[in-house]
Amino acid sequence: MPIFSLAVAGAVLVAGGGVSAAVLVPMLSAPQSPTAVAERMVGSLAGLDPLALVGVVAPSEAALFTQPMQALQQVQTASVDPEAARSVADALGRLRSAVQVSTSGLRFVEEEIVRGQVSRVTLVEGTITIAGDEQRVADALYSMSAVQLRAQYESWGYSPDEIDDLLRQVRESIADSIDLPQVLRPSELLDQTDGRLGFEIVTVREGNGWYLSPMLTIADYAYLSDSYRSDQVRLGAEIPAGIGSPTPEEAWQRTLEAGADATAGRRWLTNLAATLPLPERRLIAIYGPAFAPDGDPYQGMPSDAGIELDARFGDVRLDGSVAYLGDWDVQLRLTRPGDELTFRVQGLCADMKDRYGSHGGCLDDLIDDAARSSGSGITAADLGGGWQGSVVGTVGDALTRISNAVLELSRQGRLDGLCGLGYGIPCL
């Protein structure tokens, strides 16, 4: 993945990790052009300073990510002892002193995606050189995780000798993967991909400035790297106005109805996007046509088929501009004479029924009852203009619930119940 994409990941963590300035500072120090956003990101990379990204992330996305990231950060903080925290802080300082990043002759090109609102910025010329002492870099990277890994291996029941051997393998693997100096030349990447893929980010205009959009940048990378994509595929060039609802329940009902509307035809993507918060609305409106060219998931559905939606929601808990809807139960039923297909989602459980039987699973079953007591369900956001259902917020909340559950099982010494289920936890 291009180095810019790594910076985007860092920007998400900075914006969502409880740095309030990520929401407040942008209006005071917003970059005034798409290229200015890219230049600030390069400066952050060169200084190995992720906090320099504060003020670069789009305010709408920072607001959307803040609560789930803060919740996840609380889970991670609770699972890290003070010694591990000090070790990471010390290792970060040693990494900064061991690595030097320099740039030369950088040139950017802007490409408008949505007129006046969304632009792609590509680094097309120059060099980014990453140099440093390989041994010191390896030691610093290893130190970031060694204390936590040791505690993790101990909780899994490994002996001290086994733990020492595993940690030695980790240290060797890190050292083998480091090869400095590295010289990154965007022109070489462009040549290798016939000009299709380079070091790029996607920027959006909000308020009085331009900002990085992590969501659109990740989607753009997937779009540009798709070598099987037809040249006829075009990105959406218009972002619909948002449609708000007076309550969180009505917001999700509207979103689900838009998703289940088999009569919308090619307006399906636009109608669905309009029910979502601005970051998700941009994502669906712009990149939806690239991954669903027809824009109609129900195209070809038999004329004698029907579709029914039944959605129920439990208690609503408000936390600022975010609402959590508990005990939700959504069913989508596709019918035609002699046949029926039903999709049902309840909390962290999903099930599909057809003529051949029932298929599905439940994460609550995998992680015992800890998840059921640590989360709230799907989320909606009110970022101005009424409530809208948030898919990103819902996924973030689910991940937080799962992390909470796994942490609780770890504290109780019951992680062995997850072994063999694909979570990377060995059966001892």
Disulfide bonds with the S-S distance in Angstrom:
Cys349-Cys362 1.85
Cys419-Cys427 2.39
